Amino acid sequence: MRYVAVIFWAVCLGQVAGFIGGALNQQTFSPSQTMIVTVVFAIIFSIIPLLLDSDKKNRA
């Protein structure tokens, strides 16, 4: 459930950041492109703690 919440909030905040970033750069806002980038980064940031935690367990 934790990962679902992380992806949900990443999508919400990613869309807001994409909209604001597009407005600041005077570019059109593309929700589909922003969604793809947001989901990819949310998955990456969800996997990194798992990899770091497993490395810590292997050392002990």
C-alpha positions in Angstrom: 0.0 0.0 0.0 2.9 2.3 0.7 4.1 2.1 -2.9 0.7 2.9 -4.2 0.6 6.0 -2.1 4.0 7.1 -3.2 3.1 6.7 -6.9 -0.2 8.5 -6.4 1.4 11.5 -4.7 4.3 11.5 -7.2 1.8 11.7 -10.0 -0.2 14.5 -8.4 2.9 16.6 -7.5 4.6 15.8 -10.8 1.6 17.1 -12.8 1.7 20.3 -10.7 5.5 20.7 -11.2 5.1 20.0 -14.9 2.4 22.6 -15.3 4.4 25.2 -13.4 7.6 24.4 -15.2 5.8 24.7 -18.6 4.4 28.0 -17.6 7.7 29.3 -16.4 9.4 28.2 -19.7 6.5 29.5 -21.8 5.9 26.1 -23.3 2.6 24.2 -23.7 1.7 21.8 -20.9 1.6 18.1 -22.1 -0.1 16.0 -19.4 0.7 12.7 -21.1 4.4 13.5 -21.4 4.5 14.7 -17.8 2.7 11.6 -16.7 5.3 9.3 -18.3 8.2 11.2 -16.8 6.6 11.3 -13.4 5.7 7.6 -13.2 9.3 6.6 -14.3 10.8 8.8 -11.6 8.3 7.6 -9.0 9.2 4.0 -9.7 12.9 4.7 -9.6 12.6 6.5 -6.3 10.5 3.6 -4.9 13.1 1.0 -5.9 16.3 2.9 -4.7 15.5 2.5 -0.9 14.8 -1.2 -1.4 18.2 -1.6 -3.1 20.0 0.3 -0.4 18.3 -1.5 2.4 19.1 -4.9 1.0 22.8 -3.9 0.6 22.8 -3.0 4.3 21.3 -6.4 5.3 23.9 -8.3 3.3 26.8 -6.6 5.1 25.8 -7.7 8.6 
